[in-house]
């Protein structure tokens, strides 16, 4: 009996703690938590592709670090933007992840919205945005299959291929972040995934506290992976161990105790010489005399290659990626619309290297994806040469460059970036008039 009473009062105490925490978080409205809270509330669970946009929601979203803000409106069909599909009007669909959905700008400034009204084959198109963040190839296919069945007169689908679908930059991979298609391949093998995901999605959508706990857990995982990598690199550079980070974030260490490395380590860590400015230099940067330096020089932290690798040396696309790419091609034939894969350069390393006549390995994903579609007779639109216009002066004489098109440390387009994407797409689509 005493145990039952203690258990009851313990449960009541925990409930009170939970409710108190919930009330405190609601009243506190921490900017960082509120940002993720607002994003959560504009999303909904979908049984086929897990995450969709909540029909009829409308929120003004402000990034907690001030990187972007804007109105985020979702129409009755679950598409970003307040405009509803117009019956009978020819439609151009934009399909992809958060870049397409438009993280970084308000409703009217996404590049898909800026395409609205474009004339193709003599008819104006209504542009509709199917983008949802964190979609891989699987999610894009099911999203397209779902939404296209609810629309009439779909003429073209612009499918924006993301590097995160089946590839991941090394710096992110070492943090334990998997490509979306690899994550989906794991999910497909788990018969309980959909049920468990639905439960946690609904609970974290209802509760501030549960969402905060989930965010904290995810952040701890990333921080732990980064810390292990830092320790690994430090041990390796000190010469104590040959240290490598293996799959699963495990560290492999082998003693090496190289005295030369150890001496160099202490010299570089504790005896760094003070760099003195060269006050005698009379060299004036070209940009200070003539304005913007275009193309912009490659930053010191970016390493370019002289040429692109041959396709034969690159790995083939993962099986899941190939499967859903093929399903998109088949769906386009079945429903009578034109599937147009698009690759926008969204990794700035690619752009710096290309504009200086070089190549960056981050572009390998584009080569691999393009080869798959073009081998099957589906032309891919790529926009490397158009990145040359990312450097210059605006109408007011203000200088702009590549970094002005992207949100810092975020990877999404700014308002200027969305305008560049829309103008580049319009020019390319009108040039070919989709005779693809």
N, C-alpha and C positions, 0 to 999 in steps of 0.2 A: 504493500500500500504506500509506504514511504517512497519507494522507487517511482511509483506511478505519479505521485504528487510532485516529486522533484522533476520528473520528466515533463509534466504538464507546465509547471512554472518556468522551467528552462525553455520550453517551446514558446511560451508567452513572452518571455524576456527577449528571445531572439526575434520574434515578430515585431516587438516594440522597437528594438534596435534597427531592424530593417525599415520599418515605417518612418522612424526618426531620420535615418539616413536619406531615405527617399524624399522626405519633406525638405531636409536641409539642402539637398542637391537642386531641387526645384526652385527654392528661394534664392540659393546662391547664384545659380545660372553662370557657372564658370564658362568663360568664352571658349576654351578648348573643348570642354564637354558639350556645350551647347551647339557648337559647330557639328560635331559628330551626331548629336541628337537630331538636329534638323535634317541632316543627310539620311539618318535612319527613317525618319517619319515620311520622307518623300519616296521611300521604297516599300515594296510589298513582296510577299512570298508568292512564287509561282511553282506549281507542281512539276513542270517540265524543265524549266531552266533556272529554278531556285529564286532568282531575284529579278523583280520587274519594278517599274515605276508605279506608284499608287495613283490611280485615276482620280482626277479632281483635286489633287493636293496643290497648294501654292504657298511657298515660303520665300522670304528674303534671307538668303544664306550669306553669312559673313565669315570668312576664314579667320581663325583665332589669331593668326600672326599678321593679319592685314594683307595677305597676298592677293586676295580677290574677294569680291562681293557682287551679288546680283540677284534678281528675281528668278526664282525657279518654279515654273508653272507646268503642270501636267494636264493634258486634255482628257476627255472622257475615255479615250482608247488606251491611255497609259503611255502616251508619247510626249516628249518634252515640247513645250510650246502651247500657247492658249488656243491656237487655231485648230478647228475641227476639220477632218477630211471632207472635201467637197465632192458630193456624189457626181460621178460622170467625168470629172476633170482628170486629165492625164497626170500621173503621179510619179515623182522621183523620190525614192527612199534612200536615206542615209543609214547604213548599218555598221555598228562597231561598238567600241567600248567607251570609256570616259572621255576620250578626246573628242569623239563624235557627239556624245551627249552634251558636252560643253562645260565641263568643269573649268572655272576661270572667268566666265562672263555671264551676263544676264540672258534672258530668253531671246531677245531680238538680235544678239550679237554672235550667236553660234554660226559657224560657217554653213551649216545646213540651212538655217533660216535665211542666211544671206543669198542662198541659191534659189530661194522661192521666186517663181515667176520667170525663170530662165527659159528661153525659147529653144526647143530642140525639135528637129524635123517639122518646123513650121507651127508648133503648138507650145503654148506656155505650160510649164509644169508646176504643180503644187509640190513643194519639197516638204517631206515629213521625216522627222527624226526618230529612228528606232534605237538609237544608242543607249546603252546602259553600262555603267561602270563594271569593271572586273569580268567582262565576258571574254571567253576564249572562243575557239572555233565551234565547239559544241553549243555553247549558249547563243552564239550568233545564228547558227542554223535554226535552232528551235524558236528563237525570237522571230526570225524571218518567216518561218513556216506558220507561226501563230498569227502574226499581225497581217501578213499578206492575204490570209484567208478571210480577213475582215474588211478588206479594202477592194474597191473596184478600179479598173483601168490603171493598174500598175504597169508602167512602161519600162523603167530602169531602176536597178538597185545598185547603189554605190557601196561596195563592201570594203571598208577601210581595214587593212590588215595591220595588226599591231605586232611589234617585236616581242611583246610579252606573251603572245599566244603560245609560242613553242620554243622561244629562246629567252635568255635572261643575261643581262650584262654581268660580268664576273663579280663586280662589287656587290650586286644585289644577291647573286646566287650564294655568295659566301655568308650572307646574312640569313640564309635559310629560306629565301623567298623562291618559290618554284614558279615556272611558267604556268599560265592558266590551263593549257592543254594537259600538262603533266598532272596538275592537280585534279582535273576532271577525269583523267584515266584512273587515278586512285579512287575517286569517288564512285566511278561506275562499277568497281569491284566490291564496293561495300553496300550490301543490300539494305542496311539500316541508315545510310547516310541521309537520304531525303527526309525520313521521319525525324531524325535527330536534328538536322538543320532547321526544319520547320519549327520544331519546338523551341530551339534556342533563338531563332529569328523572332518568333512571336513574343517570347518572354522579354527579350532585350528591346523590342519595340514598345512594350508596355511600360517597362521599368527603367528609370534613370540608373538606379543602383546596379542592376544586372548588366546594363550596357557598360557602365563604368568599370565593373569587374572584368568583363570580357576584353575591353580595350587595354586594361592594365595587364592582363594575362598575355595578350598578344605582344604588347610592348616589352614585357619581361623576356619573352622568347627571343625577340629580335636583339635586345640588349645583351642577352646571354651569348647569342651567337657572335655578335660583334666583339664582345669581350674575349671570348675564346680565340677568335681570329687575331686580335691585337696581342694577346699573350703569346700565341704561336709565332707571330712575326718577330716579336721582341726576343724570344728565346733563340730563334734562328739567326737573327742579326747579331746577337751577343756571342754566338759561336758555341753555346752550351749544348745545343741539340740541333739535329736536322729535323725541323718541325714542319709538318704539312697537315692541312685540314682535309679530312677525307669526307666521303658521302656520309650524311647523317650527322654532320657537325662533330665527328670524332677527330681527335688530334692524334697523329702518329708522330712519336718522337724517337730519335736515335741519337745517342751521345756522339758528339764529334769533337768538342773541346779543342778547337783550333785556336792556338795562342794568337796567331796573326789577326784572326777575326775579332778576338776579344780585345786586343789592343786598339784596333780600328773602331770598335764599338764604343770604348770609353772615350776615345779622342773625339768621335763625332757627337757623343752625347753630352760631354762635359767640358770640352775645350774647343768650342766653335769660335773662330776668329770673327771679329767685328767687321762688318762690311762698311767701308767708307764711301760716301758719295763722290762721284767724279765731278768736281766743281769746275774743272778746266774744259769740259766738253762744250763745244759750241754747236753741236749737232741739234737741229730742231726737228722734231718728228714731222713726217710728211703731212700727217693729218692736221697739224697745227697751222700749216701754210695753205694747203689746198683743200682742207675739209675732210670729209670721210675717206678713210683708206679702204678701198674696195678692190679686190676681195680683202676681207679682214685677215690679218696674219693668224696662223695657227697658235693657240695658247700653248704655253710651255708644258702644261699637264696633259696635252693631247698628243698621242703618238700616231702618225699616219704611216701607211704603206705606200710604196711606189706604184703598185698596181693591184688590181683585184685578183683574188685566187680563182682558179678555174672551178667550174661547177662540180667537176668530178672529185675534187678534193674536199668538198663540203659534205656534211652528213645529210642523208635524205630526211625528209620531213617525218615526224613521228606518225605512227599508224593512226592514232586518233585524229590528228590534224588532216591527214589524207582522207580519212573516212568522211569527215564532215565537210571538207572542201568539195568532195565529189557529190555529196548529198545536196549541197547548194547548187551545183551545176545542174543536177538532175531536177531539182525543184524549179529552177528557172525555165527549163524546157517544158516541164509539166504545166506550169502556170502562165507561160507565154510572156515573161518579162526578160529584159536583158540584164545579165549579171555582169557588173563591171568592177573587178578588183582594183583597189586604189592603194598606192603606197605613198603616204606623205612622210617626208623626212622629219621625224620628231626627236631624234637624238642629235644634239648639236655637234657632237664629235664628227658625225658623218658630213655635216654641212661645211664645217671649217676645212676638213680634208678635201672634199670634192671641189670647193671653190678655189683651192690652191693646187688643183691638178693631181691630188693624191686620193688615197682610199683608206677608209677606216673599217676594221673588221665588224663593227656593230651593224654594218650594212649587209652582212652575210644573210641575215634573215630574209631580206628583200629579194636577193638573188634566188634563194631556195624556194620561196613562195611563188615568185614569178615563173620559175621554171615549171612548177607543177601545173599552173593554170594554162600557160602558153603551149605546153605539150598537148593539152586537151583542146586547143583552139580557142581559148578564152584570153583575149588581149588584156594586159594589165597596164593601168595608167601609173606612171612614175613621174616624180616631180623634182628631180635633182637639179636640172639646169635652171629651173624657176627660182631656186634659192639664191641666185645671184642678185635678185631684186630685194633681198633682205638687208641690204646695206645701201645707205644713201641719205637723202634729205627729204623731209616732208614738205607740204605746201607752205608751211610757215618758216621754212629754212632751218628747221631743227634736225640735227643729225640723229640717225637711228642705225641700229645694227642687229645682228643675229639674236643677241640676248634679249632684245626688246620684244621679240615675238613669243617668248616662252616665260612662264611663271618660274621664278628662281627656285631651284631645288624641288620642283614639282612635276615638270615635264608636260604640262598642258599649255595650250595656246593662250596668250593674252588677247585682248581685243584686237590689237594690231596683227597678231598671229592668225586670228580667225579671218580677218579681212584679207590677209595674204593668201590663206588657203582658199577662200571663196573666189577671189579674183583669178587665182591660178587654175582652179577647177573650171570656172566659167570659160576661160580662154581655151583650155584643152578640150572641153566638151564641145564647144562651138567649132573649134578647129576640125575636129573629127566628125562632129554632128552625130556621134555615137555610131559611126559606121564601123563597128568593131567586129 
